[in-house]
Amino acid sequence: MVWMATQQLAVRGKRRRIWGGTFLCWVLLMLVTPKIPHSPKHHLYADMRNFLGVPNTLNVITNFPFLVVGVLGFVLCVQGGLFNISLPGEVWGWALFYAGTAGVAFGSAYYHLKPDDSRVAWDTLPFYSGESGRTDRFKLSVCTSFLCFS
């Protein structure tokens, strides 16, 4: 019994070292590789009009629905009861998805105010967090259905 516990701890320690080494390699790779620039045409939009001193006004204000949907979904998800969510992990997956949706409004508006290579990451970053929440919900549903029906 003690031997099995010792072996499990050794395996966990080995996994942590592997994941830590993988993470350090990834960080090193990100630091030494050059940034890939976007085409200058990527930042040119068909509608570049200014209204009330806001550049690219229509590109900026069309992000408002993302904010509305994200905030409403996040609040209703965390309050519970409306979406019939039963598992805590599922609540966090939905909450991350809706937080990412609300973040799209801020990140994309920030990028569209003055589009350039240094701001483009803020346009796409919230999408990634929202998609990770969606992926987590999928993994959770697959794992729970597998465990329930096996």
DSSP file (Angstrom, degrees, kcal/mol; ACC not computed):
  #  RESIDUE AA STRUCTURE BP1 BP2  ACC     N-H-->O    O-->H-N    N-H-->O    O-->H-N    TCO  KAPPA ALPHA  PHI   PSI    X-CA   Y-CA   Z-CA
    1    1 A M     >        0   0    0      0, 0.0     4,-1.9     0, 0.0     5,-0.1   0.000 360.0 360.0 360.0 -47.3    0.0    0.0    0.0
    2    2 A V  H  >  +     0   0    0      1,-0.2     4,-2.3     2,-0.2     5,-0.2   0.878 360.0  54.9 -65.8 -37.3    2.8    2.4    0.9
    3    3 A W  H  > S+     0   0    0      1,-0.2     4,-2.3     2,-0.2    -1,-0.2   0.903 106.9  50.2 -62.4 -41.1    4.7    1.3   -2.1
    4    4 A M  H  > S+     0   0    0      2,-0.2     4,-2.3     1,-0.2    -1,-0.2   0.903 110.4  49.4 -64.7 -41.3    1.8    2.2   -4.4
    5    5 A A  H  X S+     0   0    0     -4,-1.9     4,-2.1     2,-0.2    -1,-0.2   0.898 111.1  49.8 -64.7 -40.1    1.4    5.6   -2.9
    6    6 A T  H  X S+     0   0    0     -4,-2.3     4,-2.0     2,-0.2    -2,-0.2   0.900 110.8  49.8 -64.0 -41.2    5.1    6.3   -3.3
    7    7 A Q  H  X S+     0   0    0     -4,-2.3     4,-2.2     2,-0.2    -2,-0.2   0.893 109.5  51.2 -65.2 -40.0    4.9    5.2   -7.0
    8    8 A Q  H  X S+     0   0    0     -4,-2.3     4,-2.4     1,-0.2    -1,-0.2   0.899 110.1  49.1 -65.2 -40.0    1.9    7.5   -7.6
    9    9 A L  H  X S+     0   0    0     -4,-2.1     4,-2.4     2,-0.2    -1,-0.2   0.879 110.1  51.8 -65.5 -37.4    3.8   10.4   -6.1
   10   10 A A  H  X S+     0   0    0     -4,-2.0     4,-2.2     2,-0.2    -2,-0.2   0.900 110.1  48.4 -65.4 -40.4    6.8    9.6   -8.3
   11   11 A V  H  X S+     0   0    0     -4,-2.2     4,-2.5     2,-0.2    -2,-0.2   0.914 111.7  49.7 -65.9 -42.7    4.6    9.5  -11.4
   12   12 A R  H  X S+     0   0    0     -4,-2.4     4,-2.4     1,-0.2    -2,-0.2   0.916 110.9  49.6 -61.7 -42.9    3.0   12.8  -10.5
   13   13 A G  H  X S+     0   0    0     -4,-2.4     4,-2.1     1,-0.2    -1,-0.2   0.894 110.8  49.8 -62.7 -40.0    6.4   14.4   -9.9
   14   14 A K  H  X S+     0   0    0     -4,-2.2     4,-2.3     2,-0.2    -2,-0.2   0.908 110.4  50.3 -65.4 -42.1    7.6   13.1  -13.3
   15   15 A R  H  X S+     0   0    0     -4,-2.5     4,-2.9     1,-0.2     5,-0.2   0.913 109.7  50.8 -61.8 -42.8    4.5   14.5  -15.0
   16   16 A R  H  X S+     0   0    0     -4,-2.4     4,-2.8     1,-0.2    -1,-0.2   0.905 110.2  49.3 -63.0 -40.4    5.0   17.9  -13.4
   17   17 A R  H  X S+     0   0    0     -4,-2.1     4,-2.6     2,-0.2    -1,-0.2   0.900 112.0  48.8 -65.4 -39.0    8.6   18.0  -14.5
   18   18 A I  H  X S+     0   0    0     -4,-2.3     4,-2.5     2,-0.2    -2,-0.2   0.945 114.4  44.5 -65.3 -47.4    7.6   17.1  -18.0
   19   19 A W  H  X S+     0   0    0     -4,-2.9     4,-2.5     2,-0.2    -2,-0.2   0.903 114.1  50.4 -64.3 -40.3    4.9   19.8  -18.1
   20   20 A G  H  X S+     0   0    0     -4,-2.8     4,-2.4    -5,-0.2    -2,-0.2   0.918 111.9  47.1 -62.9 -43.3    7.2   22.3  -16.6
   21   21 A G  H  X S+     0   0    0     -4,-2.6     4,-2.3     2,-0.2    -2,-0.2   0.894 111.9  50.7 -64.6 -39.8    9.9   21.6  -19.1
   22   22 A T  H  X S+     0   0    0     -4,-2.5     4,-2.2     2,-0.2    -2,-0.2   0.912 110.8  49.0 -63.3 -42.4    7.4   21.8  -21.9
   23   23 A F  H  X S+     0   0    0     -4,-2.5     4,-2.6     2,-0.2    -2,-0.2   0.916 110.7  49.9 -64.2 -43.4    6.2   25.1  -20.7
   24   24 A L  H  X S+     0   0    0     -4,-2.4     4,-2.5     1,-0.2    -1,-0.2   0.893 110.3  50.7 -63.7 -39.1    9.7   26.5  -20.4
   25   25 A C  H  X S+     0   0    0     -4,-2.3     4,-2.5     2,-0.2    -1,-0.2   0.905 110.5  49.9 -63.0 -40.6   10.5   25.3  -23.9
   26   26 A W  H  X S+     0   0    0     -4,-2.2     4,-2.4     2,-0.2    -2,-0.2   0.925 111.0  48.3 -63.8 -44.7    7.4   27.1  -25.2
   27   27 A V  H  X S+     0   0    0     -4,-2.6     4,-1.8     2,-0.2    -2,-0.2   0.920 112.6  49.0 -62.1 -43.7    8.3   30.3  -23.4
   28   28 A L  H  X S+     0   0    0     -4,-2.5     4,-2.1     1,-0.2     5,-0.2   0.917 110.4  50.8 -61.5 -43.6   11.8   30.2  -24.8
   29   29 A L  H  X S+     0   0    0     -4,-2.5     4,-1.7     1,-0.2    -1,-0.2   0.901 109.8  50.1 -61.4 -41.6   10.5   29.5  -28.2
   30   30 A M  H  < S+     0   0    0     -4,-2.4    -1,-0.2     1,-0.2    -2,-0.2   0.830 112.4  48.4 -66.4 -31.8    8.1   32.5  -27.9
   31   31 A L  H  < S+     0   0    0     -4,-1.8    -2,-0.2    -5,-0.2    -1,-0.2   0.846 115.7  40.4 -78.2 -33.6   11.0   34.8  -26.8
   32   32 A V  H  < S+     0   0    0     -4,-2.1    -2,-0.2    -5,-0.2    -1,-0.2   0.695  97.2  84.2 -93.0 -18.5   13.5   33.8  -29.5
   33   33 A T  S  < S-     0   0    0     -4,-1.7     3,-0.1    -5,-0.2     2,-0.1  -0.634  83.2-113.5 -85.9 143.6   11.3   33.7  -32.6
   34   34 A P        -     0   0    0      0, 0.0     2,-0.2     0, 0.0    -1,-0.1  -0.354  34.2 -99.3 -73.1 154.7   10.5   36.9  -34.4
   35   35 A K        -     0   0    0      1,-0.1    -5,-0.0    -2,-0.1     0, 0.0  -0.515  33.1-126.2 -72.3 138.0    7.0   38.3  -34.4
   36   36 A I        -     0   0    0     -2,-0.2     2,-0.1    -3,-0.1    -1,-0.1  -0.773  27.4-141.1 -87.8 114.8    5.1   37.6  -37.6
   37   37 A P        -     0   0    0      0, 0.0     2,-0.2     0, 0.0    -1,-0.0  -0.431   9.6-125.4 -77.7 150.8    3.8   40.9  -39.0
   38   38 A H        -     0   0    0     -2,-0.1    79,-0.1     1,-0.1     5,-0.0  -0.523  36.1 -91.3 -84.6 159.4    0.4   41.2  -40.6
   39   39 A S    >   -     0   0    0     -2,-0.2     3,-1.9     1,-0.1     4,-0.5  -0.454  32.2-123.2 -65.0 141.9    0.0   42.6  -44.1
   40   40 A P  G >  S+     0   0    0      0, 0.0     3,-0.9     0, 0.0    -1,-0.1   0.801 113.2  62.8 -58.8 -25.7   -0.6   46.4  -44.1
   41   41 A K  G >  S+     0   0    0      1,-0.2     3,-1.2     2,-0.2    -2,-0.0   0.703  86.5  74.1 -70.9 -18.1   -3.8   45.7  -45.9
   42   42 A H  G <  S+     0   0    0     -3,-1.9    -1,-0.2     1,-0.3    74,-0.1   0.818  96.8  48.1 -62.9 -29.8   -5.0   43.8  -42.9
   43   43 A H  G <  S+     0   0    0     -3,-0.9     2,-0.5    -4,-0.5    -1,-0.3   0.369  90.6  95.8 -95.8   4.2   -5.6   47.0  -41.0
   44   44 A L    <   -     0   0    0     -3,-1.2     2,-0.3    -4,-0.1     3,-0.0  -0.841  56.3-168.0 -97.7 129.9   -7.4   48.8  -43.8
   45   45 A Y        -     0   0    0     -2,-0.5     3,-0.1     1,-0.1    -2,-0.1  -0.813  30.6-124.1-117.5 156.7  -11.2   48.7  -43.5
   46   46 A A  S    S+     0   0    0     -2,-0.3     2,-0.7     1,-0.2    -1,-0.1   0.868 105.4  46.4 -66.3 -36.5  -13.9   49.7  -46.0
   47   47 A D        +     0   0    0      1,-0.1    12,-0.3     9,-0.1    -1,-0.2  -0.889  59.0 154.4-112.3 103.2  -15.5   52.1  -43.6
   48   48 A M        +     0   0    0     -2,-0.7     8,-0.4    -3,-0.1    -1,-0.1   0.001  26.7 141.6-115.1  26.4  -13.0   54.4  -41.9
   49   49 A R        -     0   0    0      6,-0.1     8,-1.8     7,-0.1     2,-0.4  -0.341  43.4-137.3 -72.1 150.6  -15.3   57.3  -41.2
   50   50 A N        -     0   0    0      6,-0.2     2,-0.4     5,-0.2    -2,-0.1  -0.888  18.8-175.8-106.4 139.2  -15.0   59.3  -37.9
   51   51 A F  B >  S-A   54   0A   0      3,-1.4     3,-1.6    -2,-0.4    -2,-0.0  -0.988  72.5  -8.7-137.1 126.5  -18.1   60.3  -36.0
   52   52 A L  T 3  S-     0   0    0     -2,-0.4    -1,-0.1     1,-0.3    -2,-0.0   0.817 128.9 -57.5  56.5  33.9  -17.9   62.5  -32.9
   53   53 A G  T 3  S+     0   0    0      1,-0.2    -1,-0.3     0, 0.0    -3,-0.0   0.519 106.6 127.2  79.4   5.9  -14.1   62.2  -32.9
   54   54 A V  B X   -A   51   0A   0     -3,-1.6    -3,-1.4     0, 0.0     3,-0.7  -0.859  56.3-135.6 -97.7 114.7  -14.1   58.4  -32.7
   55   55 A P  T 3  S+     0   0    0      0, 0.0    -5,-0.2     0, 0.0    -6,-0.1  -0.400  86.2   8.7 -69.1 146.3  -12.0   56.9  -35.5
   56   56 A N  T >> S-     0   0    0     -8,-0.4     4,-1.8    -7,-0.2     3,-0.6   0.918  83.5-179.7  51.8  49.0  -13.5   53.9  -37.4
   57   57 A T  H <> S+     0   0    0     -8,-1.8     4,-2.9    -3,-0.7     5,-0.3   0.861  71.1  46.9 -53.1 -49.6  -16.7   54.6  -35.5
   58   58 A L  H 3> S+     0   0    0     -9,-0.3     4,-1.2     1,-0.2    -1,-0.3   0.851 111.2  52.5 -67.3 -31.9  -18.9   51.8  -37.0
   59   59 A N  H <4 S+     0   0    0     -3,-0.6    -1,-0.2   -12,-0.3    -2,-0.2   0.829 114.8  43.6 -68.6 -30.8  -16.1   49.2  -36.4
   60   60 A V  H >< S+     0   0    0     -4,-1.8     3,-1.3    -3,-0.3    -2,-0.2   0.928 114.0  45.7 -80.3 -47.5  -15.9   50.3  -32.8
   61   61 A I  H >< S+     0   0    0     -4,-2.9     3,-1.6     1,-0.3    -2,-0.2   0.706  96.7  72.7 -76.4 -17.1  -19.6   50.6  -31.8
   62   62 A T  T 3< S+     0   0    0     -4,-1.2    -1,-0.3    -5,-0.3     4,-0.3   0.554  85.9  69.4 -72.3  -3.3  -20.6   47.3  -33.4
   63   63 A N  T X> S+     0   0    0     -3,-1.3     4,-1.2     1,-0.2     3,-0.6   0.568  74.5  87.6 -85.0  -9.8  -18.8   45.6  -30.5
   64   64 A F  H <> S+     0   0    0     -3,-1.6     4,-2.2     1,-0.2     3,-0.3   0.879  80.4  57.8 -59.9 -40.7  -21.5   46.8  -28.1
   65   65 A P  H 3> S+     0   0    0      0, 0.0     4,-2.6     0, 0.0     5,-0.3   0.856 101.9  56.8 -59.7 -32.0  -23.7   43.7  -28.7
   66   66 A F  H <> S+     0   0    0     -3,-0.6     4,-2.4    -4,-0.3    -2,-0.2   0.907 107.6  48.6 -61.6 -40.1  -20.8   41.5  -27.6
   67   67 A L  H  X S+     0   0    0     -4,-1.2     4,-2.6    -3,-0.3     5,-0.3   0.924 112.2  47.9 -65.4 -44.7  -20.7   43.4  -24.3
   68   68 A V  H  X S+     0   0    0     -4,-2.2     4,-2.5     2,-0.2     5,-0.3   0.953 116.3  42.3 -62.0 -51.0  -24.5   43.1  -23.8
   69   69 A V  H  X S+     0   0    0     -4,-2.6     4,-2.6     1,-0.2     5,-0.2   0.907 115.9  50.0 -64.0 -41.9  -24.6   39.4  -24.5
   70   70 A G  H  X S+     0   0    0     -4,-2.4     4,-2.3    -5,-0.3    -2,-0.2   0.924 113.8  43.0 -63.9 -46.3  -21.5   38.7  -22.5
   71   71 A V  H  X S+     0   0    0     -4,-2.6     4,-2.7    -5,-0.2     5,-0.2   0.936 116.7  46.6 -68.1 -46.2  -22.5   40.5  -19.4
   72   72 A L  H  X S+     0   0    0     -4,-2.5     4,-2.6    -5,-0.3     5,-0.3   0.935 115.2  46.6 -61.5 -45.6  -26.1   39.2  -19.4
   73   73 A G  H  X S+     0   0    0     -4,-2.6     4,-2.2    -5,-0.3    -1,-0.2   0.906 113.3  49.3 -62.7 -41.6  -24.9   35.6  -20.0
   74   74 A F  H  X S+     0   0    0     -4,-2.3     4,-2.6    -5,-0.2     5,-0.2   0.938 113.7  45.0 -63.7 -47.3  -22.3   35.9  -17.3
   75   75 A V  H  X S+     0   0    0     -4,-2.7     4,-2.4     1,-0.2     5,-0.2   0.934 116.0  45.6 -63.9 -46.5  -24.7   37.3  -14.7
   76   76 A L  H  X S+     0   0    0     -4,-2.6     4,-1.4    -5,-0.2     6,-0.5   0.852 113.8  50.7 -66.4 -33.0  -27.4   34.7  -15.5
   77   77 A C  H  < S+     0   0    0     -4,-2.2    -2,-0.2    -5,-0.3    -1,-0.2   0.927 112.7  44.1 -69.3 -45.5  -24.9   31.9  -15.5
   78   78 A V  H  < S+     0   0    0     -4,-2.6    -2,-0.2     1,-0.2    -1,-0.2   0.864 111.1  54.3 -70.9 -35.2  -23.4   32.8  -12.2
   79   79 A Q  H  < S-     0   0    0     -4,-2.4    -1,-0.2    -5,-0.2    -2,-0.2   0.879 100.3-159.0 -64.2 -36.0  -26.8   33.4  -10.6
   80   80 A G     <  +     0   0    0     -4,-1.4     2,-0.3    -5,-0.2    -2,-0.1   0.005  56.7  81.4  81.3 169.7  -27.9   29.9  -11.7
   81   81 A G  S    S+     0   0    0      4,-0.3    -4,-0.1    -4,-0.1    -1,-0.1  -0.133  81.5  73.3  91.4 -39.2  -31.3   28.5  -12.2
   82   82 A L  S    S+     0   0    0     -6,-0.5    -1,-0.1    -2,-0.3    -5,-0.1   0.901 100.3  39.1 -78.9 -41.1  -32.0   29.9  -15.6
   83   83 A F  S    S-     0   0    0     -7,-0.3    -1,-0.2    -6,-0.1    -6,-0.1   0.474 101.6-125.6 -90.6  -1.3  -29.7   27.7  -17.8
   84   84 A N        +     0   0    0      1,-0.2     2,-0.5    -3,-0.1    -2,-0.1   0.927  46.1 169.8  57.5  48.1  -30.4   24.4  -15.8
   85   85 A I        +     0   0    0      1,-0.1    -4,-0.3    -8,-0.1    -1,-0.2  -0.791  14.4 178.9 -92.6 130.1  -26.7   23.9  -15.2
   86   86 A S        +     0   0    0     -2,-0.5    -1,-0.1     1,-0.1    -2,-0.0   0.752  55.3  66.7-105.7 -27.9  -26.0   21.1  -12.7
   87   87 A L     >  -     0   0    0      1,-0.1     4,-1.7     2,-0.0     3,-0.3  -0.784  69.2-139.0-102.2 138.9  -22.3   20.8  -12.4
   88   88 A P  H  > S+     0   0    0      0, 0.0     4,-2.1     0, 0.0     5,-0.2   0.874 106.0  54.9 -60.5 -36.6  -20.0   23.4  -10.9
   89   89 A G  H  > S+     0   0    0      1,-0.2     4,-1.9     2,-0.2     5,-0.1   0.855 105.9  52.2 -64.9 -33.2  -17.4   22.8  -13.7
   90   90 A E  H  > S+     0   0    0     -3,-0.3     4,-2.4     2,-0.2    -1,-0.2   0.875 106.2  53.8 -69.3 -37.0  -20.0   23.5  -16.3
   91   91 A V  H  X S+     0   0    0     -4,-1.7     4,-2.8     1,-0.2    -2,-0.2   0.925 110.0  47.5 -61.1 -44.7  -20.9   26.8  -14.6
   92   92 A W  H  X S+     0   0    0     -4,-2.1     4,-2.5     2,-0.2    -2,-0.2   0.862 109.6  53.3 -68.1 -34.5  -17.3   27.9  -14.8
   93   93 A G  H  X S+     0   0    0     -4,-1.9     4,-2.0     2,-0.2    -1,-0.2   0.935 113.1  42.8 -63.4 -45.5  -17.0   26.8  -18.4
   94   94 A W  H  X S+     0   0    0     -4,-2.4     4,-2.7     2,-0.2     5,-0.2   0.904 112.9  53.3 -65.9 -40.6  -20.1   28.9  -19.3
   95   95 A A  H  X S+     0   0    0     -4,-2.8     4,-2.4     1,-0.2    -2,-0.2   0.908 109.8  48.0 -61.6 -41.5  -18.9   31.8  -17.1
   96   96 A L  H  X S+     0   0    0     -4,-2.5     4,-2.3     2,-0.2    -1,-0.2   0.897 111.0  51.9 -65.1 -39.5  -15.5   31.8  -18.9
   97   97 A F  H  X S+     0   0    0     -4,-2.0     4,-1.9     2,-0.2    -2,-0.2   0.942 113.4  42.6 -61.3 -48.3  -17.3   31.7  -22.3
   98   98 A Y  H  X S+     0   0    0     -4,-2.7     4,-2.3     2,-0.2   -24,-0.2   0.848 112.2  53.6 -71.1 -33.2  -19.5   34.7  -21.4
   99   99 A A  H  X S+     0   0    0     -4,-2.4     4,-2.4    -5,-0.2    -1,-0.2   0.906 109.7  49.2 -64.7 -40.1  -16.6   36.6  -19.9
  100  100 A G  H  X S+     0   0    0     -4,-2.3     4,-1.5     2,-0.2    -2,-0.2   0.876 109.0  52.8 -64.3 -37.3  -14.7   36.1  -23.1
  101  101 A T  H  X S+     0   0    0     -4,-1.9     4,-0.8     2,-0.2   -31,-0.2   0.909 111.5  45.3 -65.5 -41.6  -17.7   37.3  -25.1
  102  102 A A  H >X S+     0   0    0     -4,-2.3     4,-1.0     1,-0.2     3,-0.6   0.874 109.7  56.3 -67.4 -36.5  -17.8   40.5  -23.0
  103  103 A G  H 3X S+     0   0    0     -4,-2.4     4,-2.9     1,-0.2     5,-0.3   0.795  95.0  66.6 -65.2 -27.9  -14.0   40.8  -23.3
  104  104 A V  H 3X S+     0   0    0     -4,-1.5     4,-2.6     1,-0.2     5,-0.4   0.890  95.9  57.2 -58.6 -39.1  -14.4   40.8  -27.1
  105  105 A A  H <X S+     0   0    0     -4,-0.8     4,-1.5    -3,-0.6    -1,-0.2   0.921 113.6  37.2 -59.8 -45.2  -16.2   44.1  -26.9
  106  106 A F  H  X S+     0   0    0     -4,-1.0     4,-2.4     2,-0.2    -2,-0.2   0.932 119.7  46.0 -74.4 -46.1  -13.3   45.8  -25.1
  107  107 A G  H  X S+     0   0    0     -4,-2.9     4,-2.0     1,-0.2    -2,-0.2   0.921 116.5  43.8 -64.6 -44.6  -10.5   44.1  -27.0
  108  108 A S  H  X S+     0   0    0     -4,-2.6     4,-2.7    -5,-0.3    -1,-0.2   0.887 113.4  51.1 -70.7 -38.3  -11.9   44.6  -30.4
  109  109 A A  H  X S+     0   0    0     -4,-1.5     4,-1.3    -5,-0.4    -2,-0.2   0.914 109.8  51.1 -63.3 -41.7  -13.0   48.2  -29.7
  110  110 A Y  H  X S+     0   0    0     -4,-2.4     4,-0.8     1,-0.2    -2,-0.2   0.914 113.4  45.1 -61.0 -43.1   -9.4   48.9  -28.5
  111  111 A Y  H >< S+     0   0    0     -4,-2.0     3,-0.8     1,-0.2    -2,-0.2   0.932 111.7  51.0 -66.4 -45.5   -8.0   47.4  -31.7
  112  112 A H  H 3< S+     0   0    0     -4,-2.7    -1,-0.2     1,-0.2    -2,-0.2   0.667  96.4  69.2 -73.4 -15.7  -10.4   49.2  -34.1
  113  113 A L  H 3< S-     0   0    0     -4,-1.3    -1,-0.2     1,-0.3    -2,-0.2   0.894 128.4  -0.2 -64.7 -37.8   -9.8   52.6  -32.6
  114  114 A K  S << S-     0   0    0     -3,-0.8    -1,-0.3    -4,-0.8     2,-0.2  -0.599  84.5-151.9-151.1  82.5   -6.3   52.5  -34.1
  115  115 A P        +     0   0    0      0, 0.0     2,-0.3     0, 0.0    -3,-0.1  -0.390  37.1 129.4 -66.6 124.6   -5.6   49.3  -36.0
  116  116 A D    >>  -     0   0    0     -2,-0.2     3,-1.0    -5,-0.1     4,-1.0  -0.953  69.6 -88.7-159.4 176.1   -2.0   48.2  -36.1
  117  117 A D  T 34 S+     0   0    0     -2,-0.3     4,-0.4     1,-0.3     3,-0.3   0.814 120.1  56.9 -63.1 -32.1    0.2   45.1  -35.4
  118  118 A S  T 34 S+     0   0    0      1,-0.2    -1,-0.3     2,-0.1     4,-0.1   0.719 112.8  40.5 -75.0 -18.4    0.8   45.9  -31.7
  119  119 A R  T X> S+     0   0    0     -3,-1.0     3,-1.0    -5,-0.1     4,-0.7   0.548  88.8  88.4-103.4  -9.6   -3.0   46.0  -31.0
  120  120 A V  H >X S+     0   0    0     -4,-1.0     4,-1.1    -3,-0.3     3,-0.7   0.801  80.5  62.8 -65.1 -27.8   -4.2   43.0  -33.1
  121  121 A A  H 3> S+     0   0    0     -4,-0.4     4,-2.5     1,-0.2     3,-0.3   0.865  98.4  56.2 -63.6 -34.4   -3.6   40.6  -30.2
  122  122 A W  H <4 S+     0   0    0     -3,-1.0    -1,-0.2     1,-0.2    -2,-0.2   0.719 103.0  56.7 -70.9 -19.1   -6.2   42.4  -28.1
  123  123 A D  H << S+     0   0    0     -3,-0.7    -1,-0.2    -4,-0.7     4,-0.2   0.823 118.9  29.2 -77.2 -31.7   -8.7   41.8  -30.9
  124  124 A T  H  X S+     0   0    0     -4,-1.1     4,-1.4    -3,-0.3     3,-0.5   0.699  99.7  80.6-103.5 -22.6   -8.2   38.1  -30.8
  125  125 A L  H  X S+     0   0    0     -4,-2.5     4,-1.6     1,-0.2     3,-0.3   0.893  91.5  51.1 -57.2 -46.5   -7.3   37.3  -27.2
  126  126 A P  H  > S+     0   0    0      0, 0.0     4,-2.3     0, 0.0    -1,-0.2   0.849 104.8  58.7 -63.0 -30.5  -10.9   37.4  -25.8
  127  127 A F  H  > S+     0   0    0     -3,-0.5     4,-2.4    -4,-0.2    -2,-0.2   0.913 104.3  51.7 -61.1 -40.6  -12.0   35.0  -28.5
  128  128 A Y  H  X S+     0   0    0     -4,-1.4     4,-2.0    -3,-0.3    -1,-0.2   0.903 109.2  48.4 -64.5 -41.4   -9.4   32.4  -27.3
  129  129 A S  H  X S+     0   0    0     -4,-1.6     4,-1.6     2,-0.2    -1,-0.2   0.906 112.4  49.1 -67.2 -39.4  -10.6   32.6  -23.7
  130  130 A G  H  X S+     0   0    0     -4,-2.3     4,-1.7     1,-0.2    -2,-0.2   0.899 111.2  49.6 -64.6 -39.5  -14.2   32.2  -24.7
  131  131 A E  H  X S+     0   0    0     -4,-2.4     4,-2.6     1,-0.2    -1,-0.2   0.840 106.0  56.2 -69.2 -32.3  -13.4   29.2  -26.9
  132  132 A S  H  X S+     0   0    0     -4,-2.0     4,-2.4     2,-0.2    -1,-0.2   0.878 106.4  51.1 -67.3 -34.3  -11.4   27.6  -24.0
  133  133 A G  H  X S+     0   0    0     -4,-1.6     4,-2.0     2,-0.2    -2,-0.2   0.897 110.6  48.7 -64.9 -39.8  -14.6   27.9  -21.9
  134  134 A R  H  X S+     0   0    0     -4,-1.7     4,-1.9     2,-0.2    -2,-0.2   0.909 111.9  48.9 -65.3 -42.3  -16.5   26.2  -24.7
  135  135 A T  H  X S+     0   0    0     -4,-2.6     4,-2.6     1,-0.2    -2,-0.2   0.892 109.0  53.0 -65.1 -40.1  -13.9   23.5  -25.0
  136  136 A D  H  X S+     0   0    0     -4,-2.4     4,-2.4     1,-0.2    -1,-0.2   0.900 108.0  50.7 -62.7 -40.2  -14.0   22.9  -21.3
  137  137 A R  H  X S+     0   0    0     -4,-2.0     4,-2.5     2,-0.2    -1,-0.2   0.906 110.4  50.0 -63.5 -40.1  -17.7   22.5  -21.3
  138  138 A F  H  X S+     0   0    0     -4,-1.9     4,-2.4     2,-0.2    -2,-0.2   0.935 111.3  47.6 -64.2 -46.1  -17.4   19.9  -24.1
  139  139 A K  H  X S+     0   0    0     -4,-2.6     4,-2.7     1,-0.2     5,-0.2   0.912 112.6  50.2 -60.7 -42.2  -14.7   17.9  -22.3
  140  140 A L  H  X S+     0   0    0     -4,-2.4     4,-2.6     1,-0.2     5,-0.2   0.910 111.2  47.4 -63.8 -43.0  -16.8   18.0  -19.1
  141  141 A S  H  X S+     0   0    0     -4,-2.5     4,-2.1     2,-0.2    -1,-0.2   0.892 113.5  48.0 -68.2 -37.4  -20.0   16.8  -20.9
  142  142 A V  H  X S+     0   0    0     -4,-2.4     4,-2.2    -5,-0.2    -2,-0.2   0.929 114.3  46.4 -66.9 -44.1  -18.1   14.0  -22.7
  143  143 A C  H  X S+     0   0    0     -4,-2.7     4,-2.4    -5,-0.2    -2,-0.2   0.913 114.3  46.5 -66.1 -42.3  -16.4   12.9  -19.4
  144  144 A T  H  X S+     0   0    0     -4,-2.6     4,-2.3     1,-0.2    -1,-0.2   0.895 113.7  47.9 -70.1 -37.7  -19.6   12.9  -17.4
  145  145 A S  H  X S+     0   0    0     -4,-2.1     4,-1.9    -5,-0.2    -1,-0.2   0.883 112.4  50.3 -69.4 -34.5  -21.6   11.1  -20.0
  146  146 A F  H  X S+     0   0    0     -4,-2.2     4,-0.8    -5,-0.2    -2,-0.2   0.915 114.0  44.4 -66.1 -42.8  -18.8    8.5  -20.3
  147  147 A L  H  < S+     0   0    0     -4,-2.4    -2,-0.2     1,-0.2    -1,-0.2   0.853 114.1  50.1 -70.5 -34.5  -18.7    8.0  -16.6
  148  148 A C  H  < S+     0   0    0     -4,-2.3    -1,-0.2     1,-0.2    -2,-0.2   0.854 117.0  38.4 -73.0 -34.1  -22.5    7.9  -16.2
  149  149 A F  H  <        0   0    0     -4,-1.9    -1,-0.2     1,-0.2    -2,-0.2   0.452 360.0 360.0 -99.7  -0.5  -23.0    5.3  -19.0
  150  150 A S     <        0   0    0     -4,-0.8    -1,-0.2    -3,-0.2    -2,-0.1   0.486 360.0 360.0 -90.9 360.0  -20.1    3.0  -18.4
